[in-house]
Amino acid sequence: MKKLIAGNWKMNGSVEMTQDLLSEINSEIDGDLLDKCGFLVFPPALYVTEAFKNAGTYIDVGVQDCSHNESGAYTGEISAAMIKDCGASHVLLGHSERRQYHNETDELVCTKAKLAFDNGLIAVICIGETEEQRDNGKAFDVVEKQLAASVPESANAENTIIAYEPVWAIGTGKTASAADVAEMHSFIRGKLGERFSDSENFYILYGGSMKPENAGELLATPNVNGGLIGGASLKADQFLAIAKAAP
Ligand code: PEP
């Protein structure tokens, strides 16, 4: 299984940055890197078209969220069908920033994921505990519940990627230890195994302050099939260095 190196740009960037960042990454992707990594970026939706012009053949492009409605009078929203229509392949769902700032629930994420599947998109579904939940010994309960309620029964390894992102590690510079990541990813794999016959083939990404300095160890951790990278995905050299650090 190749490692998937995915960049979540969040609400950062511009047309020029999209052009520069992707053409720089694209120009550095060579056969050696492609042997061990796949690439995916989530620019802001407005820049997806520009992203395609500069992403080349080997960088997939996704969108950071989609509506839980199919179409109609939902001002400001973007449907899964529109994302597919624009040529994107993936949609990021249930990121902790959406859960925190837009009160997204597991049930809402699940509805969005079903719409993503219906429209031929791959859903990257984010789960992860807060610092308080971890300190209170609740990390596994929280992740189990999010996984059960956010991931539809119709999920499989072809249409779903799980991203384990401990909330306390996102954008903070704090990273979960490799031992904690190993334990949680193995737990997630086990829970997937209770529901899905192809659980061994699901990609499970780690996200939370992944950087060139810690990527080698994290990406070599059992059941870590790649990284979801925020801050470090905005700099071509850092994003590429993370990929190069993959075993
Ligand atoms: C993220 O936004 O999904 C993320 C992991 O961010 P960062 O790498 O900046 O912690």
Residues whose N, C-alpha, C, O or C-beta is under 5 A from the ligand:
A	BS01	PEP	N8 A169 I170 G171 T172 G207 G208 S209 M210 L228 I229 G230 G231 A232
